[in-house]
Amino acid sequence: MESDQIVEALRKKGQTVEYLIFQDQGHDFLNPANRLQFFEAVEVFLNKYLGK
């Protein structure tokens, strides 16, 4: 997967990468549980970098 290669290259350069993989999904989040997990991760990310 191209995204795996990008993440690997960034990590080799010492970058922290937030990366989620949903084995049962393609490009869209059709599974409600995956969608919820994605939005929870987005919330954590935004709070970390933008604060509240």
Order of alpha helices (4+ residues) and beta strands (2+ residues): alpha-alpha
